[in-house]
Amino acid sequence: MNILRVDHLGVSFGQTPVFQEVSFELNEGDWLMMIGPNGSGKSTLVRAISGAVPYSGSISYLDGDIRRLRPGELARNIGILAQNHYVGYAFTVREVVRLGRYAYKRENGDPEGEPRIQRALELTGMDVLADKSVLHLSGGELQRVFLAQLFAQDPRVLILDEPTNHLDLIYQKQVFDLVSQWRREPGRAVISVVHDLSLARAYGTQALLLYEKRALAQGSMDRVFDPACLNAAYGMDVAAWMRTTMDDVFVLSRLP
């Protein structure tokens, strides 16, 4: 089932194009990894899908123009996890997660809300900290709180903009494993902006490589991760670099 379709998408700031003519489809069960060097337009593409910046071309959600969705409808169908979260209030973990149900508030309440909130807390392992202030959490815990908020929101599509940026390896794995588990439910799909190519390769089902204001490669992981494509985009021998870093990790692990 096709969930999201992007056709000939372009974004410009004034007379300066960020990217042009980007097209892709997102189907049920997909995890699309957006990769590319800094400044290639990955985060801007995410902002276009969320309606945060104007664009040319079209974005269709379930065969309808996404611009026709009202804000509440958009929030019930597409959830976004940003790179960084500024928290300056002493809400508890549960209160922050409960904000994910805001788009479902109606005159008769939200009967599914509390069960989904509890499930999201349990899924992310934050149920044991549900009554703790978010001001006292580590970076990894805070990221899991906002991921739980998205799970409580229960959209069809998750859009993750560098979801594990600045997190330790264990938290990176936890977040990606949680999203992978969430994605397996029927009718769901994920888009991630990722700098770590190893994570993208390990979890993605397809990829989009942005370079010089266009899509340099897209499709299956094998196609996009072809050395010629990666080397052209990053200006280096990517495979050799990744092998070197892994060899260094192996050597360090054997030190007394």
N, C-alpha and C positions, 0 to 999 in steps of 0.2 A: 504494500500500500504506500503510495506516494504521500508524504506529509508536507514537505516543503520543496518549492521549486524556485530557483533564482535564475532569471533570464537577463543576460546582457546588462548586468548591474554595473553602475559607475557612480563614483562619488568625487566631487571636486570641492575644494575650498577656495572660493573666488574663482580665479582663472587657473588655479593649480590643481590638476587632477591627482587624486590619491591612487585610484586604480580605475580601469575601464574594462568593459566587456567580460565580466566574470559571470559564469553560468555553472550551476550544479544542481543536482537533485538529492534530496534526503528522504530515504525510504524507511519504513518501519524496521527497527532493529539496527539501523546504521549508527556508527560512531565515526563522524567525519572529523579528521584532524586537519586543522589549518596550520600550515607551517610556512616558513620563509624568513629571511633576514629582517632585522629591525628596520622599520620604516616602509615595509612592503604593503601595509594597509590591512593587516589581519584584524586588529582591534576596531578599526573603522568599519570594516565589513560587518562585524558583529553589531556595532552601533546602528548601522543601516537596517539590519534585520529587526532590531528592537525598536526602530522608529525614532532613534535619537538624532539622526542626521538625515537631511534630504538626499535623495538619490535619483538617478535615471535608470531606466529599465524597469523590471517588475519583480516582485516577490509574491509568490502564491502560497497560501496555506490551505491545505485540503481543497485545492482547486479554486479558491477564492482569493481575490486581492487582499493581502494582509492589511492594507491601509483602510479597509472597510471595517476592520475589527475595532470595537470600542476599547478603551483602556482596560476595563474589567475583563472583557473577553480575551484580550491579548494576554493578560496576566494569568488567566486560567489555562491558557494553552501553551505559552512560551515562558520559561523561567530563565533568569540570567544570574550567573555567579561571577562577580567582578574580581579583578586581581587583588584589590586591597579594600579593607573595611575600616572605616574610622568609627570607633565606638566611644561616645562621650557621655553615655547615660548608664545608670546602674540597673538596667533591666536584668531580669533573670534569664537564664538560658531558655526556659519554657516560654517566657513572654516574647523573646525575639523570634522563636520558632513559630509562635502563634500568629505573628504578623504575616506569615505566609498564607494565612486563610482570609486576609482582608478582602480579596476580590470575590469571595464567596458569601459575604455578609448580605443577608436579605431580611425582609420584614419577619420572616418565620425563623430567623436564625440560621445556623450552620450545623445541622445535626451530625454531619460526617466530620466536623472539624476536630473535636477532641480526640477521637480514635486515630485520625490521620496524624495529628500532632504527636501523640504517644508513639505511634508506629515509627515516625520519622526520628524521634529521639532514640528509640531502641535500635533502629537500623544504623544510626551513626555512632552508637555507643555513648550518647550524651544524656541518656536517661538518668544515670547516676549523678550527673551534675545539673539536673534540671532546675533546681532551686538556687543555684549559685549565680552570683553576679557575673555578667560577661566581662566586667572590668578586671576580673581576677583570673582570666583564662590565658593560656599560652597561645601563641600564634596558630599552632595546629588545631587546638581545641576550638578556637574562634572560627577558623575556616570550616570546621565540621558543624558548628552551630548554624552558619549561614547555608551550608549544604542541607542540613536538616530542615531549615526554613523552606528551601526549594522543594524538598521531598514532600513537606506538608502542603505546599502550594499545589502539588500534583499536576504539573503540566504534561503535555505530550512531548514537548521538545525542551531539552536542557541546552543552554548555551553557556559555555564555561570559558572565560577569558583568563588564561594563565591561572588555572585553579590551584596549582601547587607552587606558585611563585614564592620564593623565599622560605619554603618549608623543608624540613629535614627529610631524608630519604624515607624514613618509616611513615611519615605523614603523607608524603607523595603517594606511596603505595596504598595507604589506607583510603585516601580520597578516590584514587582511580579504581580501586577494587569496589568501593561503595557505588560509584557511578556505573561501573560495569554490571553490578548486580541489579541496580535500578533499571538499566536499559533493557534487561531481558523480559520485562513485563510487556504484554501485548500493546501495540499502538504507540510505542515510545522510540525516541531517537535522540542522539546527542551530537552537538557541534562543540569542538574544543579548539581554542587557540593555544598552541603548544610550542615552546622553544626547545624543550628536551626531546630530541629525535628518538632517543631510546624508548621513552614513554609513549610517544606517538606510534612507533613501530609495534610496541608490545600490545597496545590496547585498541588501536584503530582498525576499522573495517575498510575504510577508504580515506583518501587524503586529497588535499588541495594545496598546491605549492604556489605561493604568490612571489613574484619577482618583477621588478621594474614595471610596476603599475598594471600587471596583467597576471593571468593564471598561466604559469609556465608549464605545469603538468597537473593532471587530476585523474581520479579513478581509483583503481585498486592500489593497495599498499605497494605491491611489487612494481607496478608501473611508475608510481610517483617516487619511490625510493630507489629508482634506477640511478647508479652512480653518476651517469652523465648529467641527469637533471639536477641532482643535489649539488654536484661540483660547480655547475654553471651558476646556480643561485647563490651559493655561499662563497664562491671564489676560492675554494680549497678542496683538497682530497678528503671528503667527509668520512668515508669509510676508514681510511688510514688513521684519521684522528680518533675516531671512535674505538678502533682497535687499540691504539696507543693508550688511551685513557683507561680502557678495561684492563690492559696489561699492567698499568701502574697500580690499579686497585688490587690486582691479584698479587703483585709483589709486596705491597703494603700489608696485605692480609697475612703474609707469611713471615713478617718480621716478628721477632720475639717481643 
